[in-house]
Amino acid sequence: LGAAVGAALARGRRSRQVAEAGRRELAAVLEATGDGVLALDSTWRITFVNRRAAAALAAGRDLRGLVFWDAFTGAPGT
């Protein structure tokens, strides 16, 4: 049982490392694009802002973690 638990923990650690590497690679691609990119989760929370979007939209604010509708109160109905 101990060996099985150890193996499962090792697999989980490797899976997290692979997922984190994928997130870093995607962030690098989105930073390299010429477009502004905002990523939102299913609750409209801003999870990613590349430099171009930050320059155009953020006005010096860190938008990550904010709900889109709270960050851009004039956006509903547009």
Contacts in CASP RR format, 6 or more apart in sequence:
PFRMAT RR
TARGET T0000
AUTHOR 0000-0000-0000
METHOD contacts of the structure
MODEL  1
LGAAVGAALARGRRSRQVAEAGRRELAAVLEATGDGVLALDSTWRITFVN
RRAAAALAAGRDLRGLVFWDAFTGAPGT
27 48 0 8 1.000
30 37 0 8 1.000
30 39 0 8 1.000
30 48 0 8 1.000
30 50 0 8 1.000
31 50 0 8 1.000
31 51 0 8 1.000
33 50 0 8 1.000
33 52 0 8 1.000
34 52 0 8 1.000
35 52 0 8 1.000
36 50 0 8 1.000
36 52 0 8 1.000
36 53 0 8 1.000
36 56 0 8 1.000
37 48 0 8 1.000
37 49 0 8 1.000
37 50 0 8 1.000
37 52 0 8 1.000
37 53 0 8 1.000
38 46 0 8 1.000
38 48 0 8 1.000
38 49 0 8 1.000
38 53 0 8 1.000
38 57 0 8 1.000
38 63 0 8 1.000
38 68 0 8 1.000
39 46 0 8 1.000
39 47 0 8 1.000
39 48 0 8 1.000
39 49 0 8 1.000
40 46 0 8 1.000
40 47 0 8 1.000
40 68 0 8 1.000
41 47 0 8 1.000
43 67 0 8 1.000
44 67 0 8 1.000
44 68 0 8 1.000
44 69 0 8 1.000
45 65 0 8 1.000
45 66 0 8 1.000
45 67 0 8 1.000
45 68 0 8 1.000
46 63 0 8 1.000
46 64 0 8 1.000
46 65 0 8 1.000
46 66 0 8 1.000
46 67 0 8 1.000
46 68 0 8 1.000
46 71 0 8 1.000
47 64 0 8 1.000
47 65 0 8 1.000
48 64 0 8 1.000
49 57 0 8 1.000
49 58 0 8 1.000
49 63 0 8 1.000
49 64 0 8 1.000
54 60 0 8 1.000
54 63 0 8 1.000
57 63 0 8 1.000
57 72 0 8 1.000
61 71 0 8 1.000
63 71 0 8 1.000
68 75 0 8 1.000
69 75 0 8 1.000
69 76 0 8 1.000
END
